[in-house]
Amino acid sequence: MAEVLVLVDHVDGAVRKPTLELLTLARRVGDPVAVALGAGADGTAGVLGEHGAVRVLTADAPEFADYLVVPKVDALQAAFEAVSPVAVLVVSSAEGKEIAARLALRVGSGIITDATDVEAGEQGVVATQAAFAASYTTKSRVSRGVPVITVKPNSAPVEPAAAAGTVEVLSVSFGEGATGTEVTSRTPRESTGRPELTEAAIVVSGGRGVNGAENFPLIEALADSLGAAVGASRAAVDAGWYPHTSQVGQTGKSVSPQLYIASGISGAIQHRAGMQTSKTIVAINKDAEAPIFELVDYGVVGDLFAVVPQLTEEINTRKG
């Protein structure tokens, strides 16, 4: 059967959920071959095999940690040439999209970014995307070369499927460009205990209607009751009420959770572009004419300062 390369997103051997989603999608097209790079790569084989990887190509070298992006591109290109895959799948993060674009350029292939689904078609691999601020859904395939596709987190379920997961050492030769940009220092991000925004199954966001940084604990309390990540609109971020790292929208992060709750967010097109592919959308806004209500599955017309605390209390009561 044809093979599909999957670039593994992991931290010291702990495989992140979006990679397991990629393995689910890869199995629709062929046999997944995972490529794990950097410290702890050997430790990924167990979980990758449990989720369908027939082979796990591993490589570790100081270059993966000490320099940006290019060493990983060199390694993925080596895997590409060794495997001759029918497709390459990469998580649609900022780094993932840069790696994918560089690989596609090197191997003379087309690239599709921010896909939400992948399937086998009569003329090759077909990817589903949201276009024009998620107002349309398109199906695309590349017309030249092997498709390189980045997939948004939460686009597919994590489905275990036992496979061999045979570990093979990948031989990598780094080019001159691999050491062009050096990492000089790292500062660990302070953990909030909440899920990563782009990977969370549930996201609770606040906007201009929250009316101040001092009121964002209302949004955080609702998020914590649901085990959710916290997001914010551009208006809230620009006002200094919440960090830019939590901004959802065209100029922030793109999310596609199972449940998205928008509180005090009007629904400007730039915000909708970052969350419109969410599976279920709930909006809380006192303005019944707010554009956000045009795309929601459930809408609550009311004051968020009354609705959100009641919702949080009800959730906590049911959990208890």
C-alpha positions as CSV (number, residue, x, y, z in Angstrom):
1,M,0.0,0.0,0.0
2,A,1.1,3.6,-0.6
3,E,2.8,5.4,2.3
4,V,2.1,8.8,3.8
5,L,4.7,10.8,5.6
6,V,3.6,12.4,8.9
7,L,5.9,14.9,10.7
8,V,5.6,14.2,14.4
9,D,5.0,17.2,16.8
10,H,6.4,16.1,20.1
11,V,8.1,17.5,23.2
12,D,10.9,15.3,24.5
13,G,9.1,12.2,23.3
14,A,5.6,13.2,24.4
15,V,3.5,13.2,21.2
16,R,1.1,16.1,20.9
17,K,-2.6,15.4,20.1
18,P,-2.6,17.0,16.6
19,T,0.0,14.4,15.4
20,L,-2.4,11.6,16.4
21,E,-5.1,13.3,14.4
22,L,-2.8,13.4,11.4
23,L,-2.3,9.6,11.7
24,T,-6.1,9.1,11.6
25,L,-6.2,11.2,8.4
26,A,-3.2,9.5,6.9
27,R,-4.7,6.1,7.2
28,R,-7.5,7.2,4.8
29,V,-4.8,7.7,2.1
30,G,-2.2,5.0,2.8
31,D,0.1,3.5,5.5
32,P,1.4,6.3,7.8
33,V,5.2,6.6,8.2
34,A,6.0,8.9,11.1
35,V,9.0,11.2,11.1
36,A,10.2,12.0,14.7
37,L,13.1,14.4,15.1
38,G,15.1,15.7,18.0
39,A,15.5,14.7,21.7
40,G,13.2,11.9,22.7
41,A,12.3,10.9,19.2
42,D,12.9,7.2,19.9
43,G,10.4,7.4,22.8
44,T,7.5,8.3,20.4
45,A,7.4,4.9,18.7
46,G,5.0,3.3,21.1
47,V,2.2,5.8,21.0
48,L,2.7,6.3,17.2
49,G,2.4,2.6,16.6
50,E,-0.7,2.4,18.7
51,H,-2.3,5.0,16.4
52,G,-1.4,3.5,13.0
53,A,2.2,4.3,12.2
54,V,3.7,1.3,10.3
55,R,7.2,2.8,10.6
56,V,8.8,5.5,12.7
57,L,11.8,7.2,11.2
58,T,13.9,8.9,13.9
59,A,16.8,11.3,13.9
60,D,18.4,13.2,16.7
61,A,21.2,15.8,16.4
62,P,22.1,19.1,18.1
63,E,21.0,21.0,15.0
64,F,17.3,20.3,15.7
65,A,17.4,22.2,19.0
66,D,20.1,24.7,18.3
67,Y,18.9,26.1,14.9
68,L,15.5,27.1,13.5
69,V,13.4,25.1,11.0
70,V,15.9,24.3,8.3
71,P,17.4,21.2,10.0
72,K,13.9,19.8,10.2
73,V,13.3,20.5,6.5
74,D,16.6,18.7,5.7
75,A,15.4,15.7,7.7
76,L,11.9,15.7,6.2
77,Q,13.4,15.9,2.7
78,A,15.6,12.9,3.5
79,A,12.6,11.0,4.7
80,F,10.7,12.0,1.5
81,E,13.4,10.7,-0.7
82,A,13.7,7.5,1.2
83,V,10.0,6.7,1.3
84,S,8.6,8.2,-1.9
85,P,5.2,8.9,-0.3
86,V,1.9,9.8,-1.9
87,A,1.4,12.7,0.5
88,V,3.1,14.5,3.4
89,L,1.0,15.7,6.3
90,V,2.2,18.3,8.8
91,V,0.4,20.0,11.7
92,S,-0.8,23.5,10.7
93,S,1.2,25.5,13.2
94,A,3.4,28.5,12.4
95,E,6.5,26.2,12.3
96,G,4.7,23.4,10.6
97,K,3.6,25.7,7.7
98,E,7.1,27.0,7.2
99,I,8.6,23.5,7.2
100,A,5.9,22.4,4.7
101,A,6.4,25.3,2.4
102,R,10.2,24.8,2.3
103,L,9.8,21.1,1.6
104,A,7.3,21.7,-1.2
105,L,9.6,24.1,-2.8
106,R,12.6,21.8,-2.6
107,V,10.8,18.7,-4.1
108,G,8.8,20.7,-6.7
109,S,5.4,19.9,-5.2
110,G,2.3,21.9,-4.6
111,I,1.2,22.8,-1.0
112,I,-2.2,23.1,0.7
113,T,-2.4,24.8,4.0
114,D,-4.9,24.8,6.9
115,A,-6.8,21.8,5.6
116,T,-9.7,20.5,7.7
117,D,-10.0,17.1,6.0
118,V,-7.9,14.8,3.8
119,E,-9.2,11.9,1.6
120,A,-8.2,9.7,-1.3
121,G,-9.6,10.9,-4.7
122,E,-9.6,9.4,-8.1
123,Q,-6.8,11.7,-9.2
124,G,-4.9,11.9,-6.0
125,V,-5.2,13.2,-2.4
126,V,-8.0,15.7,-1.9
127,A,-7.9,18.2,0.9
128,T,-10.9,20.2,2.3
129,Q,-10.3,23.9,3.3
130,A,-12.3,26.8,4.5
131,A,-11.9,29.8,2.2
132,F,-12.7,33.6,2.3
133,A,-12.8,33.9,6.0
134,A,-14.5,30.5,6.3
135,S,-17.5,31.6,4.2
136,Y,-16.9,28.8,1.7
137,T,-15.6,25.2,1.9
138,T,-13.4,24.1,-0.9
139,K,-11.9,20.7,-2.0
140,S,-8.5,21.0,-3.6
141,R,-5.7,18.8,-4.9
142,V,-2.2,19.7,-6.1
143,S,-1.6,19.5,-9.8
144,R,2.1,18.9,-9.6
145,G,4.2,16.6,-7.5
146,V,3.4,14.9,-4.2
147,P,0.9,17.0,-2.1
148,V,2.3,18.6,1.0
149,I,-0.6,19.4,3.3
150,T,-0.8,21.2,6.6
151,V,-3.8,20.2,8.7
152,K,-5.5,22.4,11.4
153,P,-5.7,20.8,14.9
154,N,-9.1,19.3,15.9
155,S,-9.9,18.5,12.3
156,A,-10.1,14.7,12.9
157,P,-10.7,12.4,15.8
158,V,-7.9,10.5,17.5
159,E,-8.6,6.9,16.6
160,P,-6.2,4.2,17.9
161,A,-5.3,1.6,15.3
162,A,-2.5,-0.8,16.2
163,A,0.4,-1.0,13.7
164,A,4.0,-2.2,13.8
165,G,5.5,1.2,14.6
166,T,8.9,-0.2,13.6
167,V,11.7,2.2,14.5
168,E,14.3,3.0,11.8
169,V,17.1,5.5,12.1
170,L,16.9,8.2,9.5
171,S,20.2,9.3,8.0
172,V,20.3,13.1,7.6
173,S,22.8,15.3,5.9
174,F,22.4,19.0,6.9
175,G,22.9,21.6,4.2
176,E,24.8,24.9,4.6
177,G,21.5,26.7,5.4
178,A,20.8,24.5,8.4
179,T,22.9,26.6,10.7
180,G,22.0,30.0,9.3
181,T,19.7,31.0,12.2
182,E,20.8,30.0,15.7
183,V,18.6,29.8,18.8
184,T,20.4,31.8,21.4
185,S,18.1,31.4,24.4
186,R,14.8,29.9,25.5
187,T,12.3,31.0,28.1
188,P,9.7,28.5,29.2
189,R,6.2,29.8,28.8
190,E,4.4,30.1,32.1
191,S,1.7,27.4,32.3
192,T,-1.9,28.3,33.1
193,G,-2.9,24.7,33.5
194,R,-5.3,25.1,30.6
195,P,-5.1,23.4,27.2
196,E,-3.1,24.9,24.3
197,L,-5.5,27.3,22.5
198,T,-5.1,25.9,19.0
199,E,-5.4,22.3,20.2
200,A,-8.2,22.6,22.8
201,A,-11.4,20.7,22.2
202,I,-13.3,23.6,23.9
203,V,-12.5,27.3,23.7
204,V,-14.2,30.1,25.6
205,S,-13.5,33.6,24.3
206,G,-14.2,37.1,25.5
207,G,-14.5,40.3,23.5
208,R,-15.2,44.0,23.8
209,G,-18.3,43.2,25.8
210,V,-16.2,41.9,28.7
211,N,-15.5,45.6,29.4
212,G,-12.1,45.3,31.0
213,A,-9.2,43.1,32.1
214,E,-10.7,42.9,35.6
215,N,-13.7,41.1,34.2
216,F,-11.9,38.4,32.3
217,P,-11.9,36.1,35.4
218,L,-15.6,35.5,34.4
219,I,-14.4,34.0,31.1
220,E,-11.6,32.1,32.8
221,A,-14.0,30.6,35.4
222,L,-16.3,29.3,32.6
223,A,-13.4,27.9,30.7
224,D,-12.1,26.2,33.8
225,S,-15.5,24.6,34.5
226,L,-15.3,23.1,31.0
227,G,-11.6,22.2,30.9
228,A,-11.3,24.7,28.1
229,A,-8.8,27.1,26.7
230,V,-9.3,30.9,26.9
231,G,-9.4,33.1,23.8
232,A,-9.9,36.8,23.2
233,S,-11.0,39.0,20.3
234,R,-8.7,41.5,18.7
235,A,-10.6,44.4,20.4
236,A,-10.0,42.8,23.9
237,V,-6.3,42.2,23.1
238,D,-5.8,45.7,21.6
239,A,-7.3,47.2,24.7
240,G,-4.7,45.3,26.8
241,W,-7.2,43.2,28.6
242,Y,-5.7,39.8,27.6
243,P,-2.4,38.6,26.0
244,H,-1.9,38.6,22.3
245,T,-1.0,34.9,22.5
246,S,-4.7,34.2,23.2
247,Q,-6.1,36.3,20.3
248,V,-8.4,34.3,18.0
249,G,-8.9,35.7,14.5
250,Q,-7.3,36.5,11.2
251,T,-4.5,38.4,12.8
252,G,-4.3,36.0,15.8
253,K,-4.7,32.2,16.0
254,S,-7.0,30.0,14.1
255,V,-8.9,27.5,16.1
256,S,-11.3,24.7,15.2
257,P,-12.6,23.2,18.5
258,Q,-15.5,20.9,19.1
259,L,-17.2,23.7,21.0
260,Y,-16.5,27.5,20.8
261,I,-18.2,29.9,23.2
262,A,-18.1,33.6,22.3
263,S,-18.9,36.0,25.1
264,G,-19.3,39.7,24.3
265,I,-17.9,39.3,20.8
266,S,-19.8,41.0,18.0
267,G,-18.5,38.7,15.3
268,A,-16.4,41.0,13.0
269,I,-15.2,39.2,9.9
270,Q,-11.6,39.0,11.1
271,H,-12.6,37.2,14.3
272,R,-14.9,34.8,12.4
273,A,-12.1,33.9,10.1
274,G,-10.3,32.4,13.1
275,M,-13.1,30.3,14.6
276,Q,-15.8,29.7,12.0
277,T,-14.7,26.1,11.4
278,S,-15.5,25.2,15.0
279,K,-17.9,22.2,15.2
280,T,-20.4,23.9,17.5
281,I,-20.6,27.6,18.2
282,V,-22.4,29.3,21.0
283,A,-22.6,33.1,21.4
284,I,-23.6,35.2,24.4
285,N,-24.3,38.9,23.4
286,K,-26.8,41.5,24.6
287,D,-27.2,42.8,21.0
288,A,-29.6,40.6,19.2
289,E,-28.4,42.1,15.8
290,A,-24.7,41.2,16.4
291,P,-23.2,39.5,13.3
292,I,-22.0,36.6,15.5
293,F,-25.6,35.3,15.6
294,E,-25.5,34.7,11.9
295,L,-23.2,31.7,12.2
296,V,-23.9,30.2,15.7
297,D,-25.6,26.9,16.5
298,Y,-26.9,28.3,19.7
299,G,-27.3,32.0,20.7
300,V,-28.1,33.6,24.0
301,V,-29.3,37.2,23.8
302,G,-28.4,38.6,27.3
303,D,-26.0,40.3,29.5
304,L,-22.8,38.2,29.8
305,F,-22.4,39.4,33.3
306,A,-25.6,37.6,34.2
307,V,-25.4,34.7,31.8
308,V,-21.8,33.6,32.2
309,P,-21.8,33.2,36.0
310,Q,-25.1,31.3,35.9
311,L,-23.7,29.0,33.2
312,T,-20.5,28.4,35.1
313,E,-22.5,27.6,38.3
314,E,-24.8,25.2,36.4
315,I,-21.8,23.4,34.9
316,N,-20.0,23.1,38.2
317,T,-23.3,21.9,39.9
318,R,-23.8,19.1,37.3
319,K,-20.1,18.1,37.5
320,G,-20.5,17.8,41.3
